[in-house]
């Protein structure tokens, strides 16, 4: 039977269940332990929780249906597959968005052809090997690679 509701409430009454289950920090546990001998409503609530726990501990658990474990495993397996599919769809959507963004960025209007030309493309298309240093370097490389034999 639940403690009488006409008993006056106490500041600790909301914490008695957590105290009984030992879920409070040590300081709060000690404070309620010191408070209990002087508070009839808290004592009654704690006694009710103890009796309830004893009754539940003595009660027999209802039998599970015969196919309970089968249904449980099937549900767990199905949940894993759904999570995997959800993740795959999310990654696929992200990849599609990135592809679209990159395509739009590369096709942005107003970009002149000269701006998009890279420096190496300009150098490759317009080689300037007129300088004597470059010619001397090229001859040295050919000579070094040919084992010292001069090419004419």
Secondary structure by P-SEA (a helix, b strand, c coil): ccccccccccccccaaaaaaaccccaaaaaaaaaaccccaaaaaaaaaaaaaaaaaaaccccccccaaaaaaaaaaaaaaaaaaaaaaaaaaaaaaaaaaaaaaaaacccccccccccaaaaaaaccccccaaaaaaaaaaaaaaacccccc
